Amino acid sequence: MRAVAALLSLAVAIGLSLAQTAPPTIPTILGIRGANSAGCFAATSMRLALGTDSLRLDFADMRASVAPADPYDNEAAICVMSVELGAFPLGWRFALADVTYAGHAKLSGGARLESFAAIAYFQWEHLKNANAVDEPTVKNASGSYLMNVPEMKVNFGAGGFYDQDFSVNIPNYHTAWSPCFTGQEYSYDDKMQVQFQFQAYLTKAGFPKTGNGVFGRATGPALTADFKVVWEKCDPVERNAWGQFRMGDYESCKRIGPTGTEGNPTVRW
């Protein structure tokens, strides 16, 4: 009985520990902006789901192909988009532990799905003054790469014919944290967004007359990117010292007068 009681106590302790590894609320998605990049129409065909411990993105139109008749040997499917977030929980920060790519490829004749890339950049822009339009606008900007994996080799198809679904986990070996949030980021003064770049690289190099390959599905998501999100408590005072890249007072513009001769725009870096 004592052993059972001890195990129950341990289970409860572990449960409480796990329960405290995430905030009671998650950020609000304020906006999504996609750039129609090479082989991807992220602006019109992307679905996003944000949870306490995951961020999942489904891309319906992320395609790449190579064929024997093509004059080029390589093609990349690249999706670039950004997610603006607000209403962050007070005294918490988050990081991306890894991302799992899932999709489909059909390869033959020496064509290979050679590699993937995954990049996530967090940018915080703070408006220092909120005066009238004819006053200078001064901002601070800070940013850090939450994940930066420019190449993850897979070489699907290198062993011959390949026609199947895949799932590839890309670990984040250089974990970087977001700012420590104050809970006041849901305002005009603070703009916080995560900029993403997803890439799949297809090649028939060495087999130009036979290589034939297609990345993507005919129906359903062509690529799913599923990030594991981790949280930790922190001191919000640390927020103003955050960022791998920082610019202070990076913009100061004056309104052009009615005559166009005074108050010419100026930029101070």
ROLO-277090 format. One record per residue: residue in three letters; x, y, z of N, C-alpha, C in turn. Coordinates in steps of 0.1 Angstrom, whole numbers, padded with zeros to 4 digits, always signed. Example, Ala and Ser with C-alpha at 12.3 -4.5 7.8 and 13.67 -1.06 7.14 Angstrom:
2
ALA+0132-0057+0078+0123-0045+0078+0132-0033+0078
SER+0128-0022+0071+0137-0011+0071+0129+0000+0079
//
This chain:
269
MET+0008-0012+0000+0000+0000+0000+0009+0013+0000
ARG+0020+0012+0008+0028+0024+0008+0034+0026-0005
ALA+0038+0015-0012+0044+0017-0026+0034+0023-0035
VAL+0021+0018-0034+0011+0024-0043+0009+0039-0040
ALA+0008+0042-0027+0006+0056-0023+0018+0065-0028
ALA+0030+0059-0027+0042+0067-0032+0041+0069-0046
LEU+0037+0059-0054+0035+0061-0069+0025+0071-0072
LEU+0013+0070-0065+0003+0080-0067+0008+0094-0064
SER+0015+0096-0053+0020+0109-0050+0030+0114-0061
LEU+0038+0105-0066+0047+0109-0077+0040+0113-0089
ALA+0029+0105-0092+0022+0108-0104+0015+0122-0103
VAL+0010+0125-0091+0004+0138-0089+0014+0149-0091
ALA+0026+0147-0085+0037+0157-0086+0041+0159-0100
ILE+0042+0148-0108+0046+0150-0122+0035+0157-0129
GLY+0022+0154-0126+0011+0160-0133+0011+0175-0131
LEU+0013+0179-0118+0014+0194-0115+0026+0200-0122
SER+0037+0193-0122+0049+0199-0129+0046+0202-0144
LEU+0039+0191-0150+0036+0193-0164+0025+0204-0166
ALA+0016+0205-0157+0006+0215-0158+0011+0229-0157
GLN+0023+0231-0151+0029+0244-0149+0039+0247-0160
THR+0040+0239-0170+0050+0242-0180+0044+0250-0192
ALA+0032+0254-0190+0025+0262-0201+0016+0273-0194
PRO+0014+0284-0200+0006+0295-0194-0009+0290-0196
PRO-0018+0297-0188-0032+0293-0188-0039+0298-0201
THR-0033+0308-0208-0039+0312-0220-0028+0313-0231
ILE-0032+0312-0243-0022+0313-0254-0024+0326-0262
PRO-0014+0331-0269-0015+0343-0277-0027+0343-0287
THR-0031+0355-0291-0041+0357-0301-0035+0359-0314
ILE-0040+0353-0325-0035+0355-0338-0042+0368-0343
LEU-0035+0378-0346-0040+0391-0350-0041+0392-0366
GLY-0032+0385-0372-0031+0386-0387-0021+0376-0393
ILE-0024+0373-0405-0015+0364-0413-0012+0370-0426
ARG+0000+0370-0430+0004+0376-0443+0013+0366-0450
GLY+0009+0363-0462+0018+0354-0470+0023+0360-0482
ALA+0035+0356-0486+0041+0360-0498+0041+0349-0508
ASN+0036+0351-0520+0035+0341-0531+0049+0338-0536
SER+0056+0329-0529+0070+0326-0533+0071+0315-0543
ALA+0083+0310-0545+0085+0300-0556+0077+0287-0552
GLY+0068+0283-0561+0060+0271-0559+0051+0271-0547
CYS+0047+0283-0542+0038+0283-0530+0030+0295-0530
PHE+0017+0293-0528+0007+0304-0527+0002+0305-0512
ALA+0011+0309-0503+0008+0308-0489-0003+0318-0486
ALA-0004+0329-0493-0014+0340-0490-0028+0335-0491
THR-0031+0325-0499-0044+0321-0502-0048+0307-0498
SER-0038+0299-0494-0040+0285-0493-0033+0279-0481
MET-0033+0286-0470-0026+0282-0458-0036+0281-0446
ARG-0035+0270-0438-0043+0269-0426-0034+0268-0414
LEU-0038+0275-0403-0030+0276-0392-0038+0272-0379
ALA-0031+0264-0370-0037+0261-0357-0027+0263-0347
LEU-0030+0271-0337-0021+0274-0326-0026+0268-0313
GLY-0019+0260-0306-0022+0254-0294-0012+0258-0283
THR-0014+0253-0271-0005+0255-0260+0009+0250-0263
ASP+0009+0238-0269+0022+0231-0271+0025+0229-0286
SER+0018+0235-0295+0021+0232-0309+0016+0244-0318
LEU+0022+0245-0329+0019+0254-0339+0019+0247-0352
ARG+0008+0245-0359+0006+0236-0371+0002+0245-0382
LEU+0009+0243-0394+0006+0251-0406+0005+0241-0417
ASP-0007+0241-0424-0009+0233-0436-0009+0242-0449
PHE-0001+0237-0458+0000+0245-0471-0006+0236-0482
ALA-0017+0241-0488-0024+0233-0498-0016+0234-0511
ASP-0010+0245-0514-0004+0248-0527+0011+0250-0525
MET+0019+0240-0522+0033+0241-0522+0038+0230-0530
ARG+0043+0233-0542+0046+0224-0553+0060+0226-0558
ALA+0066+0215-0563+0079+0216-0570+0080+0203-0579
SER+0086+0204-0591+0087+0193-0600+0099+0195-0609
VAL+0104+0183-0613+0115+0183-0623+0111+0172-0633
ALA+0115+0174-0646+0112+0164-0656+0123+0163-0666
PRO+0124+0152-0674+0135+0151-0683+0136+0162-0693
ALA+0124+0168-0697+0124+0178-0707+0127+0192-0702
ASP+0128+0193-0688+0131+0206-0683+0145+0210-0685
PRO+0148+0223-0689+0162+0227-0691+0169+0229-0678
TYR+0162+0229-0667+0169+0231-0654+0169+0218-0646
ASP+0179+0216-0637+0180+0204-0629+0174+0205-0615
ASN+0171+0217-0610+0167+0219-0597+0155+0228-0596
GLU+0146+0225-0586+0135+0234-0583+0132+0234-0568
ALA+0129+0245-0563+0126+0246-0548+0112+0251-0546
ALA+0105+0245-0537+0092+0250-0532+0094+0258-0520
ILE+0091+0271-0520+0095+0279-0508+0082+0287-0504
CYS+0078+0286-0492+0067+0294-0486+0073+0304-0476
VAL+0069+0316-0478+0073+0327-0469+0060+0334-0464
MET+0059+0335-0451+0047+0341-0445+0050+0346-0431
SER+0042+0354-0425+0043+0359-0412+0030+0359-0404
VAL+0031+0357-0391+0019+0356-0383+0021+0367-0372
GLU+0012+0376-0371+0012+0387-0361+0004+0382-0349
LEU+0010+0383-0337+0004+0378-0325+0002+0389-0314
GLY-0007+0387-0305-0009+0397-0295-0015+0389-0283
ALA-0018+0397-0272-0024+0392-0260-0016+0380-0254
PHE-0003+0383-0253+0006+0373-0247+0004+0372-0232
PRO+0007+0360-0226+0005+0358-0212+0016+0365-0204
LEU+0013+0371-0193+0022+0379-0184+0032+0369-0178
GLY+0045+0373-0179+0056+0365-0173+0059+0352-0179
TRP+0057+0351-0192+0060+0338-0199+0068+0342-0212
ARG+0075+0332-0217+0082+0333-0230+0082+0319-0236
PHE+0083+0318-0250+0082+0305-0256+0094+0303-0266
ALA+0096+0291-0270+0106+0287-0279+0101+0276-0288
LEU+0107+0273-0299+0104+0262-0308+0114+0251-0306
ALA+0109+0239-0301+0118+0228-0299+0122+0221-0311
ASP+0113+0219-0321+0115+0212-0333+0104+0215-0343
VAL+0105+0210-0355+0094+0210-0364+0093+0197-0372
THR+0082+0192-0374+0080+0180-0382+0073+0183-0395
TYR+0080+0180-0406+0074+0182-0419+0067+0168-0424
ALA+0055+0169-0429+0049+0158-0435+0043+0161-0448
GLY+0044+0152-0458+0040+0154-0471+0041+0142-0480
HIS+0042+0144-0493+0043+0133-0502+0053+0137-0514
ALA+0060+0127-0519+0069+0129-0530+0069+0117-0539
LYS+0069+0119-0552+0070+0108-0562+0082+0111-0571
LEU+0092+0102-0570+0105+0104-0576+0110+0091-0583
SER+0116+0094-0595+0122+0083-0603+0133+0088-0612
GLY+0140+0078-0618+0150+0081-0627+0162+0090-0622
GLY+0164+0090-0609+0175+0098-0604+0171+0111-0598
ALA+0158+0114-0598+0153+0126-0592+0153+0124-0577
ARG+0156+0134-0569+0157+0133-0554+0150+0145-0548
LEU+0143+0142-0537+0140+0153-0528+0151+0154-0518
GLU+0160+0164-0521+0173+0164-0515+0173+0170-0500
SER+0166+0180-0498+0167+0187-0484+0155+0195-0481
PHE+0154+0199-0469+0144+0208-0464+0151+0220-0456
ALA+0144+0231-0455+0149+0242-0447+0137+0247-0438
ALA+0140+0252-0426+0130+0257-0417+0136+0269-0409
ILE+0130+0280-0411+0134+0293-0405+0123+0300-0399
ALA+0124+0304-0386+0114+0312-0379+0121+0324-0372
TYR+0117+0336-0375+0123+0348-0370+0112+0356-0362
PHE+0115+0359-0349+0105+0367-0341+0110+0381-0341
GLN+0101+0390-0345+0104+0404-0345+0094+0412-0337
TRP+0100+0421-0328+0092+0429-0320+0095+0444-0323
GLU+0084+0451-0327+0086+0465-0330+0078+0473-0321
HIS+0084+0483-0314+0078+0491-0304+0078+0506-0308
LEU+0066+0511-0308+0064+0525-0311+0066+0534-0298
LYS+0077+0542-0299+0081+0549-0287+0071+0561-0284
ASN+0066+0567-0295+0057+0578-0293+0045+0576-0301
ALA+0034+0581-0296+0021+0580-0303+0014+0593-0305
ASN+0022+0603-0309+0018+0617-0310+0010+0618-0324
ALA+0006+0631-0326-0001+0634-0338+0007+0631-0351
VAL+0000+0630-0362+0007+0626-0375+0018+0635-0379
ASP+0017+0648-0375+0028+0657-0379+0040+0657-0370
GLU+0040+0648-0360+0052+0646-0351+0061+0635-0357
PRO+0073+0635-0353+0082+0624-0357+0077+0611-0352
THR+0079+0600-0360+0076+0587-0355+0089+0580-0352
VAL+0090+0575-0340+0103+0569-0335+0099+0555-0330
LYS+0107+0545-0335+0104+0531-0331+0117+0524-0327
ASN+0116+0514-0319+0126+0505-0316+0123+0491-0322
ALA+0133+0484-0326+0130+0470-0332+0140+0461-0326
SER+0135+0449-0323+0144+0438-0318+0140+0425-0325
GLY+0149+0416-0327+0145+0403-0333+0155+0392-0330
SER+0150+0380-0331+0159+0368-0329+0154+0357-0337
TYR+0163+0348-0342+0159+0336-0349+0155+0326-0338
LEU+0142+0322-0338+0137+0312-0329+0142+0298-0335
MET+0143+0297-0348+0148+0285-0354+0154+0289-0367
ASN+0166+0283-0370+0173+0286-0382+0181+0274-0387
VAL+0174+0266-0395+0179+0254-0401+0179+0256-0416
PRO+0190+0261-0422+0190+0264-0437+0190+0251-0445
GLU+0194+0240-0440+0195+0227-0448+0194+0215-0439
MET+0184+0207-0442+0183+0194-0435+0183+0183-0446
LYS+0194+0176-0448+0195+0166-0459+0186+0154-0456
VAL+0179+0149-0467+0171+0137-0466+0173+0128-0478
ASN+0175+0133-0490+0178+0125-0502+0168+0114-0504
PHE+0155+0117-0503+0145+0108-0507+0146+0105-0522
GLY+0146+0093-0526+0147+0089-0541+0161+0085-0545
ALA+0171+0087-0536+0185+0084-0539+0186+0069-0542
GLY+0178+0061-0535+0179+0046-0537+0171+0041-0548
GLY+0164+0049-0556+0156+0044-0567+0142+0050-0566
PHE+0132+0043-0572+0119+0047-0572+0113+0050-0558
TYR+0106+0062-0557+0101+0066-0544+0087+0072-0547
ASP+0077+0067-0541+0063+0072-0542+0056+0069-0529
GLN+0057+0079-0519+0051+0076-0506+0050+0089-0498
ASP+0043+0088-0487+0042+0099-0478+0055+0099-0469
PHE+0059+0111-0464+0070+0111-0456+0067+0120-0443
SER+0075+0118-0433+0075+0126-0421+0089+0128-0416
VAL+0093+0140-0416+0107+0143-0412+0107+0153-0400
ASN+0114+0149-0390+0116+0157-0378+0129+0165-0379
ILE+0128+0178-0377+0140+0187-0378+0142+0193-0364
PRO+0151+0188-0357+0154+0194-0343+0159+0208-0343
ASN+0156+0215-0333+0162+0229-0332+0173+0228-0321
TYR+0186+0227-0327+0197+0225-0318+0202+0238-0311
HIS+0197+0249-0316+0201+0262-0311+0188+0269-0306
THR+0182+0265-0296+0170+0270-0291+0172+0285-0286
ALA+0163+0293-0291+0163+0307-0287+0149+0311-0282
TRP+0148+0319-0272+0135+0323-0266+0130+0336-0271
SER+0117+0337-0271+0110+0349-0274+0112+0359-0263
PRO+0108+0372-0265+0108+0381-0254+0100+0376-0242
CYS+0103+0381-0230+0095+0378-0218+0083+0388-0218
PHE+0071+0383-0220+0060+0391-0222+0054+0398-0210
THR+0049+0410-0211+0044+0418-0200+0029+0417-0199
GLY+0023+0411-0210+0008+0410-0210+0002+0422-0216
GLN+0010+0432-0220+0004+0444-0226+0007+0446-0241
GLU+0011+0434-0247+0015+0435-0261+0003+0436-0271
TYR-0009+0436-0265-0021+0436-0274-0025+0451-0276
SER-0016+0458-0282-0018+0473-0284-0012+0478-0297
TYR-0015+0490-0300-0010+0496-0312+0005+0499-0311
ASP+0010+0501-0298+0024+0504-0296+0033+0493-0298
ASP+0029+0480-0297+0038+0469-0299+0032+0460-0310
LYS+0041+0457-0319+0038+0448-0330+0047+0436-0329
MET+0042+0424-0327+0050+0412-0326+0046+0402-0336
GLN+0055+0397-0344+0052+0388-0354+0063+0377-0356
VAL+0059+0366-0360+0069+0355-0363+0069+0353-0379
GLN+0081+0355-0384+0082+0354-0399+0088+0340-0402
PHE+0081+0332-0411+0085+0319-0414+0090+0317-0428
GLN+0099+0308-0430+0103+0304-0443+0104+0288-0443
PHE+0096+0282-0452+0097+0267-0454+0101+0264-0468
GLN+0110+0254-0469+0116+0251-0482+0118+0236-0484
ALA+0115+0231-0496+0118+0218-0500+0126+0219-0513
TYR+0137+0211-0514+0146+0213-0526+0146+0200-0534
LEU+0142+0201-0546+0141+0189-0555+0151+0190-0566
THR+0158+0179-0570+0169+0180-0580+0169+0167-0588
LYS+0173+0168-0601+0176+0157-0609+0191+0158-0614
ALA+0199+0166-0607+0213+0168-0611+0220+0154-0612
GLY+0227+0152-0623+0234+0140-0626+0226+0130-0634
PHE+0212+0133-0635+0203+0125-0643+0194+0134-0651
PRO+0199+0143-0659+0191+0153-0666+0181+0146-0676
LYS+0184+0134-0682+0176+0129-0692+0166+0119-0687
THR+0167+0115-0674+0158+0105-0669+0151+0110-0656
GLY+0156+0120-0649+0151+0124-0636+0137+0130-0637
ASN+0128+0124-0629+0114+0129-0630+0109+0128-0615
GLY+0105+0140-0610+0100+0141-0596+0090+0151-0594
VAL+0081+0148-0584+0070+0158-0580+0070+0158-0565
PHE+0070+0170-0560+0068+0172-0545+0054+0178-0543
GLY+0047+0172-0534+0033+0177-0531+0023+0166-0534
ARG+0011+0169-0528-0001+0160-0530-0010+0166-0540
ALA-0018+0157-0547-0028+0161-0556-0040+0167-0548
THR-0043+0161-0536-0054+0166-0527-0048+0167-0513
GLY-0054+0175-0505-0049+0176-0491-0037+0185-0490
PRO-0032+0187-0478-0020+0196-0477-0008+0191-0484
ALA-0002+0199-0492+0011+0195-0499+0022+0194-0489
LEU+0022+0202-0478+0031+0201-0468+0025+0206-0455
THR+0027+0198-0444+0023+0202-0431+0036+0204-0422
ALA+0036+0216-0416+0047+0219-0407+0042+0220-0393
ASP+0046+0211-0384+0041+0210-0370+0052+0213-0360
PHE+0052+0225-0354+0062+0229-0345+0058+0225-0331
LYS+0068+0221-0323+0066+0218-0309+0069+0231-0302
VAL+0060+0236-0294+0062+0249-0287+0064+0246-0272
VAL+0074+0252-0266+0077+0250-0252+0077+0264-0245
TRP+0073+0264-0233+0071+0277-0225+0080+0276-0212
GLU+0083+0288-0207+0089+0289-0194+0086+0302-0188
LYS+0085+0303-0175+0082+0315-0168+0095+0324-0168
CYS+0093+0337-0167+0104+0346-0168+0100+0360-0161
ASP+0110+0368-0161+0108+0382-0155+0106+0392-0166
PRO+0094+0398-0167+0091+0407-0178+0100+0419-0179
VAL+0107+0422-0168+0117+0433-0169+0128+0430-0180
GLU+0130+0417-0182+0141+0413-0192+0137+0416-0206
ARG+0124+0420-0209+0120+0422-0222+0128+0432-0230
ASN+0131+0443-0223+0137+0454-0230+0152+0452-0234
ALA+0158+0441-0229+0171+0437-0232+0172+0425-0241
TRP+0160+0421-0247+0160+0410-0256+0164+0413-0270
GLY+0169+0402-0277+0171+0403-0291+0185+0401-0296
GLN+0187+0392-0306+0200+0391-0312+0203+0403-0321
PHE+0193+0409-0326+0194+0421-0335+0186+0432-0329
ARG+0192+0444-0327+0184+0455-0321+0187+0468-0328
MET+0177+0476-0330+0178+0489-0336+0170+0499-0327
GLY+0177+0510-0323+0170+0520-0315+0168+0532-0323
ASP+0156+0538-0321+0152+0550-0328+0155+0549-0343
TYR+0150+0538-0349+0154+0535-0363+0146+0542-0373
GLU+0136+0549-0369+0128+0556-0379+0123+0570-0373
SER+0125+0580-0380+0120+0593-0376+0116+0601-0388
CYS+0104+0603-0391+0099+0610-0403+0090+0621-0399
LYS+0092+0632-0407+0083+0644-0405+0074+0645-0417
ARG+0062+0651-0414+0052+0652-0424+0056+0663-0434
ILE+0054+0660-0447+0057+0670-0458+0046+0681-0457
GLY+0051+0694-0457+0041+0705-0457+0033+0706-0469
PRO+0023+0714-0469+0014+0716-0481+0022+0721-0493
THR+0032+0729-0491+0039+0735-0502+0050+0725-0507
GLY+0053+0715-0500+0063+0705-0504+0077+0710-0502
THR+0079+0721-0495+0093+0727-0494+0098+0725-0480
GLU+0089+0722-0470+0094+0721-0456+0090+0708-0451
GLY+0097+0704-0440+0094+0692-0434+0097+0679-0442
ASN+0107+0679-0450+0110+0668-0458+0113+0656-0450
PRO+0109+0644-0455+0110+0632-0447+0125+0629-0444
THR+0128+0625-0432+0142+0622-0428+0141+0608-0421
VAL+0152+0601-0422+0153+0588-0416+0166+0588-0407
ARG+0164+0585-0395+0176+0584-0386+0178+0570-0381
TRP+0190+0565-0383+0194+0551-0380+0203+0551-0368
//
